[in-house]
Amino acid sequence: MFKYFEPNKIFAITSRAPKYVLFLFIVVLTIGLTEALILSPEDYKQSDSVRIMYVHVPAAWISLGIFSSLALLSVGSFIFKNKNFALIAKSLAPSGFVFNIIALVTGSIWGKPTWGTWWAWDARITSMLILALFYGMYLLAWRIYEDKEQVIKVTSLIAILGVVNVPVIKFSVDWWNTLHQPASINILSTNTAIHPSMLVPLGIMTAAFALFSLLIFLMKYNTELIKVKNKGLDRL
Amino acid sequence: MINEIISMNGYGAYVWSAFAFTLASFTTLYFVTKLQLSKEQKRFSHKFGSLNFEKAKAARQQTINNEILSNTSNI
């Protein structure tokens, strides 16, 4: 079923793709930054501080998406006994963690002029911090455990346990009274509280961030494959 | 115009620091990942170079090994 996705078969693509993805990322990011910092209007309530949303929101979305993917890949590696799933998950985790940190830091920077504080133990912010801890544990586990079978089990367990927190993050603003504003965009509905003049830059920045995570994933995946091949040369 | 973009109605320090932190994180992650990749590629080339003729011939039968050797600086 997964024979076409075997590392040996896809390496020719994954080794050449980063330079094209990097070029595309730079183009999309340049357009996104121009839109976000210059062309998009200021908010009638938040004034220019609203521009922080163009880095904060895509970073939060992508970190949540990547963690959900880690959990799915972990379940997949258990069911199909396919080690390539674990390799893909391991390669995705660093960019997910960095996006999580970006979401927390930019949220904190946005919080100071908006709420008057850098940090609040609010449900959304606290649950995002917990996600960062799960990312941290996941990445640490890959460094700590030497045994391949054991590390796959431990990291999968962390990803599966941590994914419980993802719906908590999503619905925290609805379940509890929080400082954090409720969601303005619903992907299941065409109704959105954001004007197109702000929605377009947000979309472009999200595309740029997604391209960056793809770039890092490809480079990391190639690194992991070469590590495996290095061990293979030792065995010759 | 330039002053307006820099000051951002008094929110410039917050907006620019948020964007600067994001871009600095991207740059750091990119170069750390690139460094790890080129380190593994160099290690592979070094190990491959130290193989004897028979072993190198066996290793060359795997397409992926040839791909790694031809992409030692792919980005």
Interface residues (C-beta under 8 A of the other chain):
Chain A: P7 N8 F11 A12 S15 R16 P18 K19 L22 L33 L37 I38 E42 S47 D48 S49 R51 I52 V55 H56 A59 P94 S95 V98 I101 I102 V105 T106 I109 W110 K112 P113 F212 L215 I216 M219 K220 N222 T223 L225 I226 K227 K229 N230 G232 L233 D234 L236
Chain B: I5 M8 N9 G10 Y11 G12 Y14 V15 S17 A18 F19 F21 T22 S25 F26 L29 Y30 T33 K34 Q36 L37 E40 Q41 R43 F44 K47 F48 L51 K55 A58 A59 Q62 T63 I64 N65 E67 I68 N71 N74 I75
